[in-house]
Amino acid sequence: MSSDLDKKILILIPALNPTKEFEEYVDLLIENSFKNIVVINDGSKEECKIIFDNISKKEGCNIITHEVNQGKGKSLKDGLKYFNELENKNEFSGVITVDCDGQHLVKDILSIAKEMENNSESLLLGTRDFTRKDVPPKSSFGNKATSNVFRLLYGVKISDTQTGLRGIPTNLVEVFSNLSGDRYEYESNMLIECILRKIKFVEIPIETVYIDNNSNSHFRPIHDSISIYWKILNSFIKYSAVSIISCIIDVVLFKIFLSILNISVENSLIIVSTVLARIVSSFVNFGLNKKVAFNSNKKIKSTIIKYYTLCIVQMLVSGLAVSGIFALTHISEVLIKIVVDTILFFINYRVQRIFIFNE
């Protein structure tokens, strides 16, 4: 196997307690024309020092050492910052991140490299096939669950959200160099950042290789899964909490306005109280979503018109959908409204997250 790449590629490999086969893997990369390799020793055991020493002696290989384990995300960011500081970085088409356990075949890394030469505007994802029977259940379940969450909250289908084989073109490296997250959640943050910046994904099928049923993985199922899902769901949880608070405020103010207003016609009293309560609660909802849920620094003028336009559209869609579905099915109006408004709740989140409060 040989490479016919036109530009240089930096191979970035975070490594924690690699086996002796890792050195052979680096040799294989070098044999296939990958002449620029950065390995992050992320606080490995002392007995692994000889492996890193041997790799450092290979031409084109550099070692960055963390004295204590700082996490895969921190390792990747340090490697990207190293690349950003290269004087000749424009000679490279970009960086390819690779795991150190040998699961990423050289032919698949070459596929990513060739695609990156022709696509300098997208994040390239080496995508595994999780329908295969030899895939460990925890890997299959974890990826499918995360993929479904991304699709629900962001409207984007990503087949393999946890792949470590990623191609980052040179002009996108700086985007990912300063993201939050020092461990596995960092890779989820990369995907979220792409969605918010409207950076496209390109999925490239790769071989699904698990060595010893993935026993060498340093992924901590409970701790790291919590970190990943907290990063993905953080703003949605806050958005949901803000909605509940706004709903309570709306009901309380409605009751207060009913009590203090003196309008002779009862229906008018209800309508006026509803409108006044909704005006106050919606403004509270807007402010809390802006500052708490989405942590946006955009000016109020540039967001409030869009926000209230969304509110009006949502109200109209809800009313028309409920009445239309009821006319066709004669199912309970309340049940229909619950289903319709639940769907609109998730759509609202996407619109506010990506189009209204996104900076």
C-alpha positions in Angstrom: 0.0 0.0 0.0 1.4 3.4 -0.9 0.2 7.0 -0.7 -0.3 9.3 -3.7 -1.1 12.3 -1.5 -0.3 15.8 -2.9 0.0 17.6 0.4 1.4 16.7 3.9 -0.8 15.2 6.6 -0.2 15.4 10.4 -1.2 12.3 12.2 -2.2 13.0 15.8 -2.3 10.1 18.2 -3.3 10.5 21.9 -1.8 7.5 23.8 -2.3 6.2 27.3 -0.4 3.1 28.3 0.0 1.7 24.8 1.1 -1.9 24.1 4.3 -2.8 22.3 2.3 -3.2 19.1 1.8 0.6 19.0 5.4 1.1 17.9 4.8 -1.3 15.0 1.7 0.6 14.1 3.7 3.8 13.9 6.2 2.1 11.7 3.3 1.0 9.4 2.1 4.6 9.2 5.6 5.8 8.2 5.9 3.1 5.6 2.7 4.4 4.0 4.1 7.9 3.5 2.8 9.5 6.7 6.0 11.3 7.6 4.6 13.8 10.2 3.3 12.1 13.4 2.7 13.6 16.8 2.0 11.3 19.7 0.7 12.6 23.0 1.9 10.6 26.0 -1.0 11.3 28.3 0.5 10.3 31.6 1.3 6.7 30.7 3.0 4.2 33.1 6.7 4.3 33.5 7.1 1.0 31.7 5.7 2.5 28.6 8.5 5.1 28.5 10.7 2.9 26.2 7.9 2.8 23.6 7.7 6.6 23.5 11.5 6.9 23.5 11.7 4.5 20.5 9.0 6.4 18.6 10.7 9.7 19.2 13.8 8.5 17.4 11.8 7.8 14.2 12.1 10.5 11.5 9.2 12.9 11.5 7.8 11.7 14.9 7.4 14.0 17.9 6.3 13.2 21.4 4.3 15.6 23.6 4.3 14.4 27.2 1.7 15.0 29.9 3.3 14.1 33.3 -0.1 13.0 34.6 -3.2 11.9 32.7 -5.2 14.8 31.5 -7.7 13.1 29.2 -8.1 12.4 25.5 -9.7 15.8 24.8 -6.8 17.7 26.3 -4.3 15.5 24.3 -6.1 16.3 21.1 -6.2 20.0 21.8 -2.5 20.1 22.6 -1.8 18.3 19.4 -3.9 20.8 17.4 -2.2 23.7 19.1 1.1 22.2 18.1 0.0 22.0 14.5 -1.3 25.6 14.6 2.1 26.8 15.7 3.9 25.1 12.7 5.5 27.7 10.4 4.8 25.5 7.4 1.3 24.4 8.3 -0.1 25.7 5.0 1.9 22.9 3.4 -0.5 20.5 5.1 -4.0 19.6 4.1 -4.8 19.1 7.7 -4.7 16.8 10.8 -6.0 13.3 11.1 -6.7 12.0 14.7 -6.1 8.3 15.2 -6.5 6.0 18.2 -3.4 4.2 19.5 -4.9 0.8 19.8 -4.6 -0.2 16.2 -8.3 -0.1 15.5 -7.9 2.4 12.6 -6.5 0.6 9.6 -3.9 2.5 7.4 -6.1 2.1 4.3 -8.9 3.9 6.1 -6.6 6.7 7.3 -5.5 7.1 3.6 -9.1 7.4 2.6 -9.6 10.2 5.1 -6.4 11.9 3.8 -7.4 11.7 0.2 -10.8 13.1 0.9 -9.4 15.9 2.9 -7.3 17.1 -0.1 -10.5 17.6 -2.0 -12.6 18.9 0.9 -11.1 21.7 3.0 -14.4 22.9 4.5 -15.8 19.8 6.3 -15.0 17.7 9.3 -14.4 14.2 8.1 -15.6 11.3 10.2 -14.5 7.7 9.8 -17.8 5.9 10.3 -18.0 2.3 11.6 -20.8 -0.2 10.8 -22.6 -0.9 14.1 -24.9 -3.5 12.6 -22.2 -6.1 12.6 -22.5 -9.0 15.1 -18.9 -8.6 16.3 -19.4 -5.1 17.6 -19.4 -5.0 21.4 -22.9 -4.3 22.8 -21.8 -1.3 24.8 -20.2 0.3 21.8 -23.2 -0.3 19.6 -25.7 0.9 22.2 -23.7 4.0 23.2 -23.2 5.2 19.6 -26.8 4.6 18.6 -28.1 6.4 21.7 -25.9 9.4 21.1 -26.7 9.5 17.4 -30.4 9.6 18.2 -29.9 12.4 20.8 -28.1 14.5 18.2 -30.8 13.8 15.6 -33.6 14.8 18.1 -32.0 18.0 19.5 -30.1 19.2 16.5 -31.8 17.7 13.5 -28.5 16.2 12.2 -27.9 12.6 11.5 -24.4 11.4 12.5 -23.9 7.6 12.2 -20.8 7.4 14.4 -20.6 10.1 17.0 -17.7 8.5 19.0 -15.3 7.8 16.2 -11.7 8.6 17.0 -10.7 8.7 13.3 -11.4 12.3 12.2 -9.9 14.5 9.5 -9.6 18.2 10.4 -8.7 20.4 7.4 -6.0 23.1 8.1 -8.4 26.0 8.1 -10.6 24.3 10.7 -7.9 23.3 13.2 -8.1 26.6 15.1 -11.9 26.2 15.5 -11.4 23.1 17.5 -8.2 24.0 19.4 -9.9 26.0 22.2 -13.1 24.1 22.8 -14.1 23.1 26.3 -13.8 19.5 27.4 -10.6 17.6 28.4 -11.9 14.0 28.1 -14.2 12.1 25.8 -16.8 14.8 25.9 -14.5 17.0 23.8 -15.2 14.9 20.7 -18.9 15.5 21.2 -18.2 19.2 21.6 -16.5 19.1 18.2 -19.7 17.8 16.6 -21.8 20.5 18.4 -19.5 23.2 17.3 -19.8 22.1 13.7 -23.5 22.2 13.9 -23.6 25.7 15.4 -21.0 27.0 12.9 -22.8 25.2 10.0 -19.7 23.2 9.2 -20.6 20.2 7.2 -19.8 16.6 8.1 -18.5 14.0 5.6 -18.9 10.4 6.7 -16.4 8.0 5.3 -17.1 4.2 5.9 -14.2 2.4 7.6 -13.5 -1.1 8.8 -15.0 -1.9 12.2 -12.1 -3.4 14.2 -12.3 -4.3 17.8 -9.2 -5.9 19.4 -9.9 -8.3 22.3 -13.5 -7.1 22.4 -12.2 -3.5 22.9 -10.7 -4.5 26.3 -7.9 -1.9 25.9 -10.3 1.0 25.8 -9.8 3.6 28.5 -13.4 4.8 28.2 -15.2 4.7 31.5 -18.8 3.7 30.7 -20.5 5.5 33.6 -18.3 8.5 34.3 -17.4 9.3 30.7 -21.0 8.7 29.4 -22.3 11.2 32.0 -19.7 13.8 30.8 -20.6 13.2 27.2 -24.4 13.4 27.7 -24.1 16.4 30.0 -22.3 18.3 27.3 -24.9 17.3 24.7 -28.0 17.8 26.9 -26.7 20.8 29.0 -28.5 23.5 27.1 -31.6 21.4 26.5 -31.9 20.7 30.3 -31.6 24.4 31.0 -34.1 25.2 28.2 -36.6 22.7 29.7 -36.1 24.2 33.2 -36.6 27.7 31.8 -39.8 26.6 30.1 -41.2 25.1 33.4 -40.3 28.4 35.3 -42.0 30.5 32.6 -45.1 28.3 32.7 -45.3 28.7 36.5 -44.9 32.5 36.1 -47.6 32.5 33.4 -50.1 30.7 35.6 -49.4 32.7 38.7 -49.6 36.0 36.9 -52.8 34.9 35.2 -54.4 34.3 38.6 -53.0 37.7 39.9 -54.4 39.7 37.0 -57.8 37.9 37.3 -57.9 39.1 40.9 -56.8 42.7 40.5 -58.5 43.6 37.2 -62.0 45.0 37.4 -63.6 44.2 34.0 -67.4 43.7 33.8 -67.4 41.1 31.0 -66.0 37.8 32.3 -64.6 36.7 29.0 -62.8 39.9 28.5 -61.3 39.5 32.0 -59.9 36.1 31.0 -58.6 37.3 27.7 -56.8 40.4 29.1 -55.4 38.4 32.0 -54.1 35.8 29.6 -52.5 38.3 27.3 -50.8 40.3 30.2 -49.5 37.1 31.9 -48.2 35.8 28.5 -46.4 39.0 27.7 -44.5 39.0 31.1 -43.8 35.2 31.1 -42.6 35.2 27.5 -40.2 38.1 28.2 -38.9 36.2 31.2 -38.6 33.1 29.0 -36.7 35.1 26.4 -34.2 36.5 28.9 -33.5 33.2 30.7 -33.1 31.3 27.4 -30.7 34.0 26.2 -28.5 34.1 29.3 -29.0 30.7 31.0 -30.0 28.1 28.5 -27.9 29.3 25.5 -25.4 31.6 27.1 -25.7 34.1 24.2 -24.1 37.5 24.1 -26.0 38.6 21.0 -27.7 42.0 21.3 -31.4 41.9 22.3 -32.4 43.8 19.1 -31.0 41.0 16.9 -32.8 38.2 18.8 -36.0 39.5 20.3 -37.8 40.0 17.0 -36.8 36.5 15.8 -37.9 35.1 19.2 -41.4 36.6 19.1 -41.8 35.7 15.5 -41.1 32.1 16.5 -43.7 32.4 19.3 -46.4 33.6 16.9 -45.6 31.0 14.4 -45.6 28.3 17.0 -49.0 29.5 18.3 -50.5 29.4 14.8 -49.0 26.1 13.9 -50.2 24.6 17.2 -53.8 25.9 16.7 -54.0 24.9 13.1 -52.5 21.4 13.7 -54.7 20.6 16.7 -57.9 21.7 14.9 -56.9 20.0 11.6 -56.0 16.7 13.3 -59.1 16.8 15.4 -61.3 17.3 12.3 -59.7 14.2 10.7 -59.5 11.9 13.6 -61.9 13.1 16.3 -59.4 12.1 19.0 -59.3 14.1 22.2 -58.3 17.7 21.5 -56.2 17.7 24.7 -54.3 14.6 23.7 -53.7 16.0 20.2 -52.5 19.3 21.7 -50.1 17.5 24.1 -48.5 15.6 21.2 -48.3 18.6 18.9 -46.9 20.9 21.5 -44.3 18.3 22.6 -43.1 18.1 19.0 -43.0 21.9 18.7 -41.1 22.1 22.0 -38.2 20.2 20.4 -38.4 22.1 17.2 -38.4 25.4 19.2 -35.2 24.2 20.9 -33.5 23.6 17.6 -34.6 26.9 16.2 -33.5 28.9 19.2 -30.3 27.0 19.7 -29.1 27.3 16.1 -30.8 30.3 14.5 -31.9 32.8 17.2 -29.3 32.7 20.0 -26.3 31.1 18.2 -23.4 33.4 18.0 
